[in-house]
């Protein structure tokens, strides 16, 4: 026999919402603007109330001095070589205000994948992560694979993510589904509780 422990709206009380890179650089007329950014952020907004006290935002920023393969990368994308304080790297609204008002931690990294020492210091070494944000085929994918490989349980909410294109979004989701049961992809917030229940074996 077992007991299922859940929190508000069926979301388990040990899961962390990770909102990946909802930043100005991925909106508007930026060369890195992500189609369907607004669609993804609407899905994230629906999830935020379920994860009060268990939400972490991430930011991608350019390194001060690119090294290795990042040198030719930033030769192609020189517009992004700005300090991490540049408004280009700011979280968009309503997330900048939400992070400040709720005192949600913000993890900043110069890598696509956000799984690392800074994120682990917030969520623990073997957490349950609910991933959202942009882009599905880059920073979300890179974070999901690294976290799962390190033993984190990962759930990706498809409607709360957006890719460089619809096709790239779907291809990235398909790739992550290959890693089941380490990674679970759900379509929407409505599907989240059924896929994220934490089952505790009875004594």
C-alpha positions in Angstrom: 0.0 0.0 0.0 1.2 3.6 -0.6 0.2 7.1 0.1 0.2 9.9 -2.5 1.4 13.2 -1.1 0.3 16.2 -3.1 0.0 20.0 -2.6 -2.3 22.7 -4.1 -4.2 21.6 -7.2 -2.5 18.2 -7.1 1.0 19.5 -7.5 3.5 17.6 -5.3 5.0 19.6 -2.5 8.5 18.6 -3.4 8.4 19.9 -7.0 10.2 23.1 -8.1 9.0 25.2 -11.0 12.0 26.3 -13.1 11.2 29.2 -15.4 14.0 29.2 -18.0 15.2 32.5 -19.6 11.9 34.5 -20.0 14.1 37.5 -21.0 13.8 40.6 -23.2 16.5 39.2 -25.5 14.0 36.5 -26.6 11.2 39.0 -27.5 10.4 41.8 -29.9 12.7 42.5 -32.8 15.7 40.8 -31.2 17.7 38.4 -33.5 16.9 35.8 -30.8 13.2 36.5 -30.6 11.2 33.3 -29.9 7.9 32.8 -31.8 5.1 32.0 -29.4 7.0 33.5 -26.5 3.7 35.0 -25.3 1.9 31.6 -25.6 4.6 30.1 -23.4 4.5 32.8 -20.8 0.7 32.6 -20.5 1.2 28.9 -19.6 3.9 29.8 -17.1 1.6 32.4 -15.5 -1.0 29.7 -14.9 1.6 27.6 -13.1 3.1 30.3 -10.8 0.4 30.2 -8.1 0.9 26.5 -7.7 4.6 26.9 -6.8 4.7 29.7 -4.3 8.0 29.4 -2.5 9.2 26.8 -4.9 9.9 28.8 -8.1 13.3 29.6 -9.5 13.9 31.8 -12.6 17.0 31.6 -14.8 18.8 34.0 -17.0 21.1 33.4 -19.9 23.9 36.0 -20.3 26.9 36.3 -22.5 30.3 35.6 -20.9 32.6 38.6 -20.5 35.3 36.8 -22.4 34.1 33.9 -24.6 36.3 30.9 -24.6 36.6 27.8 -26.9 33.7 27.2 -29.2 31.9 30.2 -27.8 34.4 32.5 -29.6 33.0 31.7 -33.1 29.4 31.6 -31.7 29.6 35.2 -30.5 31.4 36.2 -33.7 28.1 35.3 -35.3 26.0 36.9 -32.6 28.1 39.9 -31.6 25.0 41.9 -30.7 24.7 39.8 -27.5 28.1 40.6 -26.2 26.8 42.9 -23.5 27.3 43.0 -19.7 24.9 40.9 -17.6 23.4 44.1 -16.3 22.2 45.2 -19.7 18.4 45.5 -20.0 18.5 43.0 -22.8 19.1 40.3 -20.2 16.2 41.4 -17.9 13.3 39.1 -17.1 10.1 40.2 -18.9 7.0 41.3 -17.1 5.2 40.0 -15.1 8.0 37.8 -14.2 10.5 40.4 -13.1 8.0 41.8 -10.7 6.8 38.4 -9.6 10.4 37.3 -8.8 11.0 40.4 -6.7 7.6 40.4 -4.9 7.8 36.7 -4.1 11.5 36.7 -3.5 12.0 33.9 -5.9 15.7 33.1 -6.6 17.1 34.0 -10.0 20.0 31.9 -11.3 22.2 33.5 -14.0 24.5 31.4 -16.3 26.5 31.8 -19.4 25.5 28.3 -20.6 22.4 27.1 -22.4 21.9 24.4 -19.8 21.0 25.8 -16.3 21.6 22.6 -14.3 24.7 23.3 -12.2 26.0 24.4 -8.9 23.9 27.6 -8.6 20.6 25.8 -9.5 21.4 22.8 -7.3 22.0 25.2 -4.3 18.4 26.2 -4.6 16.6 23.0 -5.4 18.9 20.3 -4.0 20.9 17.6 -5.7 18.1 15.2 -6.7 15.0 17.4 -7.0 11.8 17.1 -9.0 11.9 19.9 -11.6 9.0 21.2 -13.6 10.6 22.9 -16.6 9.1 25.8 -18.6 10.4 28.7 -20.7 12.5 29.2 -23.8 13.7 27.9 -26.0 12.5 24.4 -26.0 15.1 23.3 -28.5 18.0 25.0 -26.7 18.1 26.0 -23.0 15.1 23.9 -21.9 16.5 20.8 -23.7 20.0 21.4 -22.4 18.7 21.8 -18.8 16.4 18.8 -18.9 19.1 16.4 -20.2 21.8 17.5 -17.8 19.4 17.4 -14.8 18.0 14.0 -15.7 21.5 12.6 -16.2 22.4 13.8 -12.7 19.4 12.1 -11.1 16.8 14.8 -11.0 13.2 13.9 -11.9 12.2 16.2 -14.8 8.7 17.2 -16.0 8.4 19.5 -19.0 5.2 21.4 -19.6 4.9 21.7 -23.4 2.4 24.6 -23.5 4.6 26.6 -21.2 7.6 26.3 -23.5 8.4 27.8 -26.9 11.0 26.9 -29.5 12.9 28.7 -32.2 10.1 27.5 -34.5 7.1 25.2 -34.1 9.0 22.4 -35.8 12.0 22.8 -33.5 9.7 22.9 -30.5 8.1 19.6 -31.4 11.5 18.0 -32.3 12.9 18.9 -28.9 9.8 17.6 -27.1 10.2 14.3 -29.0 13.8 14.1 -28.1 13.0 14.6 -24.4 10.3 11.9 -24.5 13.0 9.5 -25.5 14.4 9.8 -21.9 11.3 8.6 -20.1 10.9 7.9 -17.3 13.7 10.2 -16.3 11.9 13.0 -18.3 8.2 13.3 -18.6 6.6 15.7 -21.1 3.0 16.8 -20.4 0.9 19.0 -22.7 -0.5 21.5 -20.3 -0.8 22.6 -16.7 -4.0 20.6 -16.5 -2.1 17.4 -17.1 0.6 18.2 -14.5 -0.9 16.8 -11.3 -1.5 13.3 -12.8 2.1 13.1 -13.9 3.8 14.5 -10.9 2.3 12.7 -8.0 4.8 11.6 -5.4 4.1 8.1 -4.2 5.5 7.2 -0.8 5.6 3.5 0.1 4.0 2.7 3.4 6.0 1.0 6.2 
